[in-house]
Amino acid sequence: GAGEYVIMLVVENKGEVTVENVKVTDWIPAGFSYIITDPAEEEPAVKV
């Protein structure tokens, strides 16, 4: 829709933090809001 942007989120793990400590909101630029993950299979999830 208007004012929406589709971006590819790429995260590199350099071993400094565990994946469990990474939040999607840490990678969203100021002024932007997370809307949806498409395709849904790519949605970040914590693996136990």
PyRosetta script that sets phi, psi and omega in degrees:
from pyrosetta import init, pose_from_sequence

init()
pose = pose_from_sequence("GAGEYVIMLVVENKGEVTVENVKVTDWIPAGFSYIITDPAEEEPAVKV")
pose.set_psi(1, -178.7)
pose.set_omega(1, -179.7)
pose.set_phi(2, -62.5)
pose.set_psi(2, 134.3)
pose.set_omega(2, 178.2)
pose.set_phi(3, 79.2)
pose.set_psi(3, 5.7)
pose.set_omega(3, 179.0)
pose.set_phi(4, -103.2)
pose.set_psi(4, 143.1)
pose.set_omega(4, 178.9)
pose.set_phi(5, -127.0)
pose.set_psi(5, 140.7)
pose.set_omega(5, 175.9)
pose.set_phi(6, -101.5)
pose.set_psi(6, 121.8)
pose.set_omega(6, 179.6)
pose.set_phi(7, -124.7)
pose.set_psi(7, 153.7)
pose.set_omega(7, 174.0)
pose.set_phi(8, -95.0)
pose.set_psi(8, 123.8)
pose.set_omega(8, -179.9)
pose.set_phi(9, -93.4)
pose.set_psi(9, 117.9)
pose.set_omega(9, 179.8)
pose.set_phi(10, -118.3)
pose.set_psi(10, 126.3)
pose.set_omega(10, -179.3)
pose.set_phi(11, -122.3)
pose.set_psi(11, 129.7)
pose.set_omega(11, 176.5)
pose.set_phi(12, -109.3)
pose.set_psi(12, 126.1)
pose.set_omega(12, 178.4)
pose.set_phi(13, -94.2)
pose.set_psi(13, 110.2)
pose.set_omega(13, 179.7)
pose.set_phi(14, -95.7)
pose.set_psi(14, 12.3)
pose.set_omega(14, 178.1)
pose.set_phi(15, 83.1)
pose.set_psi(15, 3.9)
pose.set_omega(15, -177.6)
pose.set_phi(16, -81.0)
pose.set_psi(16, -29.4)
pose.set_omega(16, 177.6)
pose.set_phi(17, -138.5)
pose.set_psi(17, 154.6)
pose.set_omega(17, 176.1)
pose.set_phi(18, -82.7)
pose.set_psi(18, 154.4)
pose.set_omega(18, -178.9)
pose.set_phi(19, -58.2)
pose.set_psi(19, -32.5)
pose.set_omega(19, -178.4)
pose.set_phi(20, -62.2)
pose.set_psi(20, -22.8)
pose.set_omega(20, -177.0)
pose.set_phi(21, -94.9)
pose.set_psi(21, 0.8)
pose.set_omega(21, -178.7)
pose.set_phi(22, -93.0)
pose.set_psi(22, 129.5)
pose.set_omega(22, 177.5)
pose.set_phi(23, -111.5)
pose.set_psi(23, 142.3)
pose.set_omega(23, 179.9)
pose.set_phi(24, -58.0)
pose.set_psi(24, -36.1)
pose.set_omega(24, -177.2)
pose.set_phi(25, -63.7)
pose.set_psi(25, -20.7)
pose.set_omega(25, 178.4)
pose.set_phi(26, -67.3)
pose.set_psi(26, -17.9)
pose.set_omega(26, -173.1)
pose.set_phi(27, -110.8)
pose.set_psi(27, 5.3)
pose.set_omega(27, -179.6)
pose.set_phi(28, -94.2)
pose.set_psi(28, 123.7)
pose.set_omega(28, -179.1)
pose.set_phi(29, -61.6)
pose.set_psi(29, 152.7)
pose.set_omega(29, 177.7)
pose.set_phi(30, -56.4)
pose.set_psi(30, 136.7)
pose.set_omega(30, 179.3)
pose.set_phi(31, 90.5)
pose.set_psi(31, -4.4)
pose.set_omega(31, 178.1)
pose.set_phi(32, -111.2)
pose.set_psi(32, 154.9)
pose.set_omega(32, 177.7)
pose.set_phi(33, -127.4)
pose.set_psi(33, 144.3)
pose.set_omega(33, 175.9)
pose.set_phi(34, -73.1)
pose.set_psi(34, 131.8)
pose.set_omega(34, -178.2)
pose.set_phi(35, -112.9)
pose.set_psi(35, -58.7)
pose.set_omega(35, -173.9)
pose.set_phi(36, -158.6)
pose.set_psi(36, 153.4)
pose.set_omega(36, 173.1)
pose.set_phi(37, -105.4)
pose.set_psi(37, 126.6)
pose.set_omega(37, -178.0)
pose.set_phi(38, -139.2)
pose.set_psi(38, 117.6)
pose.set_omega(38, 4.1)
pose.set_phi(39, -75.0)
pose.set_psi(39, 155.0)
pose.set_omega(39, -175.9)
pose.set_phi(40, -60.7)
pose.set_psi(40, -27.1)
pose.set_omega(40, -178.8)
pose.set_phi(41, -64.0)
pose.set_psi(41, -20.9)
pose.set_omega(41, -178.0)
pose.set_phi(42, -87.7)
pose.set_psi(42, -0.5)
pose.set_omega(42, -177.3)
pose.set_phi(43, -62.8)
pose.set_psi(43, 131.9)
pose.set_omega(43, 178.8)
pose.set_phi(44, -61.3)
pose.set_psi(44, 138.8)
pose.set_omega(44, 179.8)
pose.set_phi(45, -146.0)
pose.set_psi(45, 150.5)
pose.set_omega(45, 178.1)
pose.set_phi(46, -84.0)
pose.set_psi(46, 123.4)
pose.set_omega(46, 177.5)
pose.set_phi(47, -93.1)
pose.set_psi(47, 128.0)
pose.set_omega(47, -178.1)
pose.set_phi(48, -95.4)
pose.dump_pdb("model.pdb")
